[in-house]
């Protein structure tokens, strides 16, 4: 059996490259594929057969596979996909496996330079998480880092930047934040709004109207509660780092603090007010969200005026129309499943629990932070 395959980061680059357009064959079980997959991939659910070295179903579907292009095979951890790739090569196909499978896919980070001065976007395509390196001169602040802090250290080093602060836009429920660890390793402030601090210590608390210095510029704080009580958005020049308050096609769900209907309605009303405040910004303001679902645009950036004009963000249109009742009712009626392991992740990000050996696996899976 071959012991080498594609690095997940290489697959992410090829998937994002329109000219490459690889054929990705996912051999996991159908229910696992339906929940979370590489965009554009094809599912052939033969995982259990491959565990037993049974290639009969794969052989029966050989005619369904392209003979004139490379096949990239993915499974959970890279074992059964490697078996499938070997079998395909033996039958004349150009096939490779994805090292570490979907587990590796969930850890990939990709950097994007923006047209906005002083902002680098760092996208985690496998989980829908988006973070930022905001910089001026030779200084930088990291916004919403994942637990893979080496990604931000490398991004800063590539640009000869010194990280002088780290911040979260809110206490996350979908992924384990790397902000406290990164701030601790660098001995720089960790910023978080006071309403999301919970049991955390060594936090520089933020409030509406505060500013975080970055070189000779400032990252301006706007308190935008709703997704969480302490959610904030940051203004940086023409950019709005909107965290989980405003996405390109939805808004942040308001039920991850308290899922009772009364609490959700109250939080949704706060979110409506926060979004109403943000829509007062200039149309040219570039919205940089903290998450995405299946949007293919890279980098993830849209002017506020375009979001208003488009019909792809239904909830934002209710805010534009001043229809709070429709906004709240739509959220209450259309909430999706909660992010995987979100309660345990919240406890870690609130400082109530220490991360265990399974901290990487906790957050793998689809991103469900949007309200609809």
C-alpha positions as CSV (number, residue, x, y, z in Angstrom):
1,X,0.0,0.0,0.0
2,X,1.2,3.5,-0.7
3,X,2.0,5.5,2.4
4,X,2.0,8.9,0.7
5,X,-0.7,11.1,-0.7
6,X,-1.8,14.7,-1.0
7,X,-1.5,17.1,1.9
8,X,-5.0,18.5,2.8
9,X,-3.6,22.0,2.2
10,X,-2.8,21.0,-1.4
11,X,-6.3,19.7,-1.9
12,X,-7.8,22.9,-0.6
13,X,-5.7,24.9,-3.0
14,X,-6.7,22.8,-5.9
15,X,-10.4,22.8,-5.0
16,X,-10.2,26.6,-4.7
17,X,-8.5,26.8,-8.2
18,X,-11.2,27.0,-10.9
19,X,-8.7,25.8,-13.5
20,X,-7.7,22.7,-11.5
21,X,-11.2,21.3,-10.7
22,X,-10.1,17.9,-9.4
23,X,-12.4,14.9,-9.1
24,X,-12.7,14.2,-5.3
25,X,-14.1,10.8,-4.4
26,X,-15.4,10.6,-0.8
27,X,-15.7,7.0,0.4
28,X,-17.2,7.7,3.8
29,X,-20.6,6.6,4.9
30,X,-23.5,8.5,3.3
31,X,-24.7,10.1,6.5
32,X,-21.2,11.4,7.3
33,X,-20.9,12.8,3.8
34,X,-24.3,14.5,3.9
35,X,-23.3,16.2,7.1
36,X,-19.9,17.5,6.0
37,X,-17.9,17.2,2.8
38,X,-15.3,18.8,0.5
39,X,-17.2,21.1,-1.9
40,X,-17.8,19.5,-5.3
41,X,-16.9,16.0,-4.1
42,X,-18.7,12.8,-5.1
43,X,-19.7,10.2,-2.5
44,X,-19.4,6.5,-3.0
45,X,-20.2,5.0,0.5
46,X,-17.8,2.0,0.7
47,X,-16.0,2.8,3.9
48,X,-17.1,-0.3,5.7
49,X,-16.2,-2.5,2.8
50,X,-12.8,-1.0,2.5
51,X,-12.1,-1.7,6.1
52,X,-12.5,-5.4,5.2
53,X,-10.5,-5.0,2.0
54,X,-13.6,-5.6,0.0
55,X,-13.3,-3.7,-3.3
56,X,-16.3,-5.2,-5.1
57,X,-18.5,-2.1,-5.0
58,X,-15.6,0.1,-6.0
59,X,-14.9,-2.2,-8.9
60,X,-18.6,-2.2,-10.0
61,X,-18.4,1.6,-10.2
62,X,-15.2,2.0,-12.1
63,X,-17.1,3.0,-15.3
64,X,-18.6,5.9,-13.3
65,X,-15.1,7.4,-12.6
66,X,-13.2,9.7,-15.0
67,X,-10.4,8.1,-16.9
68,X,-8.8,11.3,-18.1
69,X,-8.4,13.2,-14.9
70,X,-6.8,12.6,-11.5
71,X,-9.0,11.2,-8.8
72,X,-8.4,12.4,-5.2
73,X,-9.8,10.0,-2.6
74,X,-10.8,11.0,0.9
75,X,-12.1,9.2,3.9
76,X,-12.1,9.9,7.7
77,X,-8.4,9.6,8.5
78,X,-6.7,8.5,5.3
79,X,-6.6,4.8,5.7
80,X,-9.5,3.4,3.6
81,X,-9.0,6.2,1.0
82,X,-5.4,5.0,0.6
83,X,-6.6,1.5,0.0
84,X,-9.1,2.8,-2.6
85,X,-6.5,4.9,-4.3
86,X,-4.1,1.9,-4.6
87,X,-6.9,-0.2,-6.1
88,X,-7.7,2.5,-8.6
89,X,-4.1,2.8,-9.7
90,X,-3.9,-0.9,-10.2
91,X,-6.8,-0.5,-12.6
92,X,-5.2,2.2,-14.6
93,X,-6.6,5.3,-12.9
94,X,-4.6,8.3,-11.8
95,X,-5.5,8.3,-8.1
96,X,-4.1,9.7,-4.8
97,X,-5.4,9.7,-1.2
98,X,-5.7,12.7,1.1
99,X,-3.4,12.4,4.0
100,X,-5.3,12.3,7.3
101,X,-8.6,12.5,5.4
102,X,-11.3,14.8,6.6
103,X,-9.5,15.2,9.9
104,X,-6.7,16.9,8.0
105,X,-9.1,18.8,5.8
106,X,-10.6,20.3,9.0
107,X,-7.2,21.7,10.0
108,X,-6.3,23.5,6.8
109,X,-5.9,27.3,6.9
110,X,-5.5,29.5,3.8
111,X,-4.4,33.1,3.6
112,X,-6.0,35.8,1.4
113,X,-4.8,39.3,0.8
114,X,-7.6,41.8,0.7
115,X,-8.1,45.1,-1.2
116,X,-8.7,46.6,2.2
117,X,-5.4,48.2,3.5
118,X,-3.9,46.3,6.5
119,X,-6.1,43.2,6.7
120,X,-5.2,39.6,5.9
121,X,-8.0,37.1,5.9
122,X,-7.2,33.5,7.1
123,X,-9.9,31.0,6.1
124,X,-10.3,27.5,7.4
125,X,-12.3,25.9,4.6
126,X,-13.0,22.6,6.3
127,X,-14.9,24.3,9.2
128,X,-16.1,27.6,7.8
129,X,-14.1,29.6,10.4
130,X,-12.5,32.9,9.3
131,X,-9.9,34.9,11.2
132,X,-7.8,38.0,10.5
133,X,-4.4,39.5,10.8
134,X,-4.9,43.3,11.1
135,X,-1.7,45.3,10.7
136,X,-0.1,48.7,10.4
137,X,3.6,49.5,10.1
138,X,5.3,46.5,11.7
139,X,2.6,45.7,14.3
140,X,-0.4,43.3,14.0
141,X,-3.4,42.2,16.0
142,X,-4.9,38.8,15.5
143,X,-8.7,38.5,15.4
144,X,-10.6,35.3,16.2
145,X,-7.7,32.8,15.9
146,X,-8.3,29.1,15.9
147,X,-6.5,26.7,18.2
148,X,-3.8,26.3,15.5
149,X,-1.8,29.3,16.6
150,X,1.2,28.5,14.5
151,X,-0.8,29.6,11.5
152,X,-0.9,33.2,12.8
153,X,2.7,33.2,14.0
154,X,3.7,32.1,10.4
155,X,1.5,34.7,8.8
156,X,3.0,37.5,10.9
157,X,6.6,36.3,10.3
158,X,6.0,36.2,6.5
159,X,5.2,39.9,6.7
160,X,7.8,40.9,9.3
161,X,5.1,41.8,11.7
162,X,5.1,41.8,15.5
163,X,1.8,40.6,17.1
164,X,1.0,43.1,19.8
165,X,-2.5,41.9,20.7
166,X,-5.0,39.1,20.2
167,X,-8.8,39.4,20.4
168,X,-12.0,37.3,20.0
169,X,-15.1,39.0,18.6
170,X,-17.0,36.8,21.1
171,X,-16.8,33.6,23.1
172,X,-17.0,31.0,20.4
173,X,-19.2,27.9,20.5
174,X,-18.2,26.2,17.2
175,X,-14.4,26.1,17.6
176,X,-11.8,26.2,20.3
177,X,-10.2,29.7,20.4
178,X,-6.5,30.0,20.2
179,X,-6.5,33.6,21.4
180,X,-5.6,33.1,25.1
181,X,-2.8,30.6,24.2
182,X,-1.4,32.9,21.5
183,X,-1.5,35.9,23.7
184,X,0.1,34.0,26.6
185,X,2.9,32.7,24.4
186,X,3.7,36.2,23.1
187,X,3.0,38.0,26.4
188,X,0.6,40.4,24.8
189,X,-3.0,41.5,25.8
190,X,-6.0,39.2,25.1
191,X,-9.1,41.4,24.4
192,X,-12.7,40.3,24.9
193,X,-15.9,42.1,25.7
194,X,-16.7,42.1,29.4
195,X,-20.1,40.3,28.9
196,X,-18.4,37.2,27.4
197,X,-15.5,36.9,29.9
198,X,-17.2,34.4,32.2
199,X,-14.5,32.6,34.3
200,X,-11.5,33.8,32.2
201,X,-8.6,35.6,33.8
202,X,-5.8,37.7,32.3
203,X,-8.3,39.4,29.9
204,X,-8.3,43.0,28.9
205,X,-12.0,43.7,28.8
206,X,-13.5,45.6,25.9
207,X,-16.5,48.0,25.9
208,X,-18.4,49.8,23.1
209,X,-16.3,52.7,21.8
210,X,-13.0,51.3,22.9
211,X,-10.1,51.0,20.5
212,X,-7.2,48.6,20.1
213,X,-4.0,50.2,18.9
214,X,-2.3,48.7,15.9
215,X,0.8,50.7,14.8
216,X,-0.4,54.2,14.2
217,X,-4.0,53.1,13.6
218,X,-6.9,51.8,15.8
219,X,-9.2,48.8,15.7
220,X,-12.5,50.4,16.8
221,X,-14.9,48.4,18.9
222,X,-18.6,48.3,18.3
223,X,-20.7,46.3,20.8
224,X,-23.1,44.2,18.7
225,X,-24.8,41.8,21.0
226,X,-27.2,39.1,19.9
227,X,-25.2,36.1,18.9
228,X,-23.7,36.3,22.3
229,X,-24.1,39.0,25.0
230,X,-20.6,40.2,24.4
231,X,-20.3,40.0,20.6
232,X,-18.4,42.9,19.1
233,X,-17.6,44.0,15.6
234,X,-14.4,45.9,14.7
235,X,-14.1,48.9,12.3
236,X,-10.7,49.2,10.7
237,X,-10.7,51.9,8.0
238,X,-13.2,50.9,5.4
239,X,-13.4,47.4,6.8
240,X,-16.0,45.9,9.2
241,X,-14.8,42.7,10.9
242,X,-18.3,41.6,11.8
243,X,-17.5,38.4,13.7
244,X,-20.7,36.3,14.1
245,X,-23.0,39.3,14.0
246,X,-23.3,39.6,10.2
247,X,-22.4,37.0,7.6
248,X,-22.6,37.4,3.8
249,X,-25.8,35.4,3.5
250,X,-27.1,35.2,7.1
251,X,-26.6,36.4,10.6
252,X,-25.3,34.8,13.8
253,X,-27.7,32.5,15.6
254,X,-28.9,33.8,19.0
255,X,-29.6,30.5,20.7
256,X,-26.2,29.1,21.8
257,X,-26.2,30.8,25.2
258,X,-29.8,29.8,26.1
259,X,-32.0,27.8,23.8
260,X,-35.3,28.5,25.5
261,X,-37.7,30.3,23.2
262,X,-38.0,33.4,25.4
263,X,-34.3,33.7,25.6
264,X,-33.9,33.2,21.9
265,X,-36.5,35.9,21.1
266,X,-34.8,38.4,23.5
267,X,-31.3,37.7,22.0
268,X,-32.8,37.9,18.5
269,X,-34.2,41.4,19.3
270,X,-30.8,42.5,20.5
271,X,-29.3,41.1,17.3
272,X,-31.8,43.1,15.3
273,X,-30.8,46.3,17.0
274,X,-27.1,45.5,16.5
275,X,-27.6,44.9,12.8
276,X,-29.7,48.1,12.5
277,X,-26.8,49.9,14.0
278,X,-24.3,48.4,11.5
279,X,-26.5,49.2,8.5
280,X,-26.0,52.9,9.3
281,X,-22.4,52.5,8.0
282,X,-21.4,53.7,4.5
283,X,-22.4,51.4,1.6
284,X,-18.7,51.2,0.7
285,X,-17.9,49.5,4.1
286,X,-16.3,46.1,3.3
287,X,-18.0,43.4,5.4
288,X,-15.5,40.7,6.6
289,X,-17.4,37.9,8.4
290,X,-16.2,35.5,11.0
291,X,-17.8,32.5,9.3
292,X,-19.1,31.2,6.0
293,X,-21.3,28.3,4.9
294,X,-20.9,27.2,1.2
295,X,-20.0,30.6,-0.3
296,X,-17.3,30.1,-3.0
297,X,-16.1,33.7,-3.2
298,X,-12.6,34.2,-1.9
299,X,-11.7,36.2,-0.1
300,X,-14.9,36.5,1.8
301,X,-15.6,40.2,1.4
302,X,-18.6,42.1,0.2
303,X,-19.4,45.8,0.4
304,X,-22.3,46.6,2.7
305,X,-24.2,48.3,-0.1
306,X,-24.0,45.1,-2.2
307,X,-25.4,43.1,0.7
308,X,-28.3,45.5,1.0
309,X,-29.0,45.3,-2.8
310,X,-28.7,41.6,-3.1
311,X,-31.5,39.2,-2.0
312,X,-29.2,36.5,-0.6
313,X,-29.4,37.7,3.0
314,X,-33.1,37.5,3.9
315,X,-32.6,38.4,7.6
316,X,-30.6,41.5,6.7
317,X,-33.5,42.6,4.4
318,X,-35.9,42.5,7.4
319,X,-33.5,44.8,9.3
320,X,-33.5,47.1,6.3
321,X,-37.3,47.2,6.2
322,X,-37.4,47.7,10.0
323,X,-39.5,44.5,10.4
324,X,-38.2,43.2,13.8
325,X,-41.2,40.8,14.1
326,X,-40.4,39.0,10.8
327,X,-36.7,39.0,11.7
328,X,-37.3,37.3,15.1
329,X,-40.0,34.9,13.8
330,X,-37.8,33.8,10.9
331,X,-34.9,33.0,13.3
332,X,-37.1,31.1,15.8
333,X,-38.6,29.0,13.0
334,X,-35.5,28.2,11.0
335,X,-32.7,27.4,13.5
336,X,-30.5,24.5,12.3
337,X,-28.8,21.9,14.4
338,X,-26.3,23.3,16.9
339,X,-22.6,23.1,16.1
340,X,-21.0,19.8,17.1
341,X,-20.0,19.6,20.8
342,X,-20.8,23.3,21.2
343,X,-21.5,23.0,24.9
344,X,-18.1,21.5,25.6
345,X,-16.4,24.0,23.3
346,X,-18.1,26.9,25.1
347,X,-16.9,25.6,28.5
348,X,-13.3,25.6,27.2
349,X,-13.6,29.1,25.7
350,X,-15.2,30.4,28.9
351,X,-12.3,29.0,31.0
352,X,-14.6,26.6,32.9
353,X,-12.9,23.5,31.5
354,X,-9.4,22.7,30.3
355,X,-9.0,21.2,26.8
356,X,-8.4,17.5,26.7
357,X,-6.7,15.2,24.3
358,X,-9.7,15.3,22.0
359,X,-9.6,19.1,21.6
360,X,-8.8,18.9,17.8
361,X,-11.6,16.4,17.1
362,X,-14.2,18.4,19.1
363,X,-14.7,21.0,16.4
364,X,-14.5,18.9,13.2
365,X,-17.7,18.9,11.2
366,X,-20.1,21.4,9.6
367,X,-20.3,25.0,10.7
368,X,-23.8,25.8,12.1
369,X,-23.3,29.3,13.5
370,X,-25.7,30.9,11.1
371,X,-29.3,31.6,12.1
372,X,-30.8,30.1,8.9
